[in-house]
Amino acid sequence: MITTRTSLLSLNKKNVIRLICLFTFYLIGFKSISQEIDQKKPLSEVLILLENRFDYQFTYADNLVRNLKIKIPDEALSFEEVLTFLEKETNLSFELINNNFIVIREKKFLKAICGYIKEYGSEFSLSYATVQGSDNSVVTNDQGYFQLEVTNPDEELVIKYLGYKEQRIKVNEFPEEECLTIYIRQVTQSLNEIVIKNYITKGISRTSDGGIQVDYSDFGILPGLIESDVLQTIQALPGIQSIDETVSNINIRGGTHDQNLILWDGIRMYQSGHFFGLISVFNPNNTKRATIIKNGTSTQYTDGVSGTIMMNTKSEINDSLSISVGTNLINSDVFADIPIGKKSSLQITARKAISELFETPTYSEYFDRIKQNTEIENNQENAVSSDLRFDFYDTNLRWNYHISSNDKIRLNFLLLSNDLVFQENAVVSGNFTSRQSSVNQSSIAGGLFYDRKWNEKFSSVLQVYNTDYMLRAENANLVENQRFLQENRVSETGVKLSGLYKMKSNLQLLSGYQLIETGIGNLNDIDNPRFVDEKIRVTRTHSLFTEAILKSADNKTNLNLGVRYTYNDKLGRHFIEPRISINRRFKKYFAVELLGEFKHQNTSQIINFQNDFLGVEKRRWVLSNDQDIPIIQGKQLSGGVTYNRNDLLVSLDMYYKNVDGITARSQGFQTKYEFENGIGKYDVMGIEVLVSKKLKNFNGWFSYSFGDNEYTFDDFEDVNFPNNINIIHSVTAGGSYTFNQFKLSAGVNWHSGLPTSSALPVEVQERRNIVYGEANSSNLEPYFRADLSAVYDFRISKGIKGNAGVSLWNVTNNRNVIGDYYALDSQNLPDQNLRTALGFTPNAVLRVSF
């Protein structure tokens, strides 16, 4: 390696002259700076000189002027000019008091700032928003404008507006000569905060009032599910299950499905399942959030003595077009969220079965499941079913319109339908005969929601809805040349006005009025011989409710305490129902809660005969008459403790529930007491345990439920006996793993066998009659199911995303018995028939979003 050195001596004469000049200038500049420094004097000395020059005295704190040096003011300056000079040089405040005294203080930063508060994405001006500084605060005017004086450039302002995310911004971010426009985002308003996140998997949380909230916009994955079917998802929670694997028969803490209040954007729904219960009617694409309440229900809700399931669509205005198209092995769907200007957006979803195009293995498995023990399978003698056609579809619309930052409107519309049609063929009296049998289940519902914010402390909500449900079946009896028509109709209209008043920063008062009118009709129509039986009942209830929502000053205690009063003007009955929920955190990682409620309901579902409505959907809605169908009343008390630390969650809940006024026909007896009309009650005591652990990308959980559920029917031979859905032990365990765009999940479900009444031995049977032993003294075989699911998210191109998934339900193809009944065989002896759940059922999904 060769290097070259250049010495100072080798520089030419020009460069030497340049260096000498630069060095000379440097010396001159250094000397002038030194002289200037030497001319500065300590401020305390300068002040003494000025006191001698002018007839004024300076008062100050010694530490204020210590270490400060300034030049002596020019003698030609006046006293006022001297003070201006001193303030400029010292950045201190010099204030004249009592004619000849000057007080020296630290100069405060003072700046007037201004701005506009607007809603993100819509440009709405937000009036009555609070802008909080360290010393003072202001409220925005009708144009969202504010002006505020601040004294610290590093000060942070806090912007608050009810229903919007709190925003923080520093003073030094404001421009000098202009006003700043600040955008804040709307958030879904909730009266109860989330206290536990990732309760089982991502997106499932527990709230301060004991409820469970599922956020489907940020949802993980569960075993056996590749889409976020709301009513399938909640069955992963402790204390919630379906004894027959359907979403139309969900049991919450030992109650029947008709004891659940199901709300879609506040609209009461009487139909919950497609494929007659195997999948939810609520499209997962437009369901943003679901809330499940097992106890301690808010006083603004009625009915649902066993539980409440609330589903909500997105409340924000979408500012860009969003479209999603997807298909699985059961149905195809389309979703669109369309912005209409800056103030509104329209969400449209539609879904339809693909069975008219082709039949998949999943469809076949589902169809075989629903036709078990129905008129389709167990047809009349010498009759054959053919040309079976099944179809379902749903469509719903949701329109959000933000009139202003304080006025918001939402319109909802929902249409649901299930259709099953088949031909019954037979040779009667030597002639070939064919007639069509069918069953249709449908719903149509609509609602108006108006949210008004009057000021920073008070807001109100007005909701009006109507929901209509229809179950219609036409059963052809070829041998008897008979047509049997059955209908079950429900029509309900509701109006609710509620107000939320913020009494203090930690205390809110919720109060309101609700009117509900419900009409239910049941028709049985036989054409040969002519017979028509139609019953229509209507009831109207008026309710007042109030509830205090309190949070302690240390943010560790949440209390919801309220009461609901209801008057049933048809029956002349009054109901006063207190509700309470308390949640208290202690020792940082622990929390305890106490929940209690009184509730009642006027509607229930009964089964008159197992072959009603072709046996496919044999339950019909009825209205209480306070005689043979009483008003159902429930009382529940529960308590629990949770431990949550380092992503480890352990929770224990214990409960006692009493439900009175049930009828035997609403309980689904299929063996003993199938044809009885008794009135009774059930009492259930239970324990729910959940352990959940998160490790980086893995989330695992284990849950155990114990229940002791017992009937009391005073008019029956067996007065006290186990409930038909008494599942003593139930265990679920599973895990999910996320890696980049992959999500995998696996899990198992096990529970003890359902109770059943066994037929006595042949020798004690009566001819043409089945004799049973003690009611529900035996049990079916235990239930076991293992499930897998996998989902992959991918990007197709800029702005276009894809989603693909596969699920395996009942991987081991276990034969799970979910019910039984007895029928007389050809020798008039009892023959046991079993109903089984889904076997091995694969499913796959492909979705494209843009």
Secondary structure, 3 states (H helix, E strand, C coil): CCCCCCCHHHCCHHHHHHHHHHHHHHHHHHHHHHHHHHHCEEHHHHHHHHHHHCCCEEECCHHHHCCCEECCCCCCCCHHHHHHHHHHHHCEEEEEECCCEEEEEECCCCEEEEEEEEECCCCCECCCCEEECCCCEEECCCCCEEEEEECCCCCEEEEECCCECCEEEEHHHCCCCCCEEEEECECCCCCCCEEECCCCCCCEEEECCCCEEEEHHHCCCCCCCCCCCHHHHHHHCCCEEECCCCCCCEEECCCCHHHEEEEECCEECCCCEECCCCEECCCHHHCCEEEEECCCCCCCCCCCCCEEEEEECCCCCCCCCEEEEEEECCEEEEEEEEEECCCEEEEEEEEEECCCCCCCHHHHHHHHHHCCCCCCCCCCCCEEEEEEEEEEEEEEEEEEEECCCCEEEEEEEEEEEEEEEEEEEEEECCEEEEEEEEEEEEEEEEEEEEEEECCCCEEEEEEEEEEEEEEEEEEEECCCCEEEEEEEEEEEEEEEEEEEEEEECCEEEEEEEEEEEEEEEEEEEEECCEEEEEEEEEEEEEEEEEEEEEECCCCCEEEEEEEEEEEECCCCEEEEEEEEEEEEEECCCEEEEEEEEEEEECEEEECCCCCHHHHCCCCEEEECCCCCCCCEEEEEEEEEEEEEECCEEEEEEEEEEEEEEEEHHHCCCCCCCCCCCCEEEEEEEEEEEEEEEEECCEEEEEEEEEEEEEEECCCCCCCEEECCCCCCEEEEEEEEEEECCEEEEEEEEEECCCEECCECCHHHCECCECCECCCCCEECCCEEEEEEEEEEEEEEECCEEEEEEEEEECCCCCCCEEEEEEEECCCCCEEEEEEECCCCEEEEEEEEEC
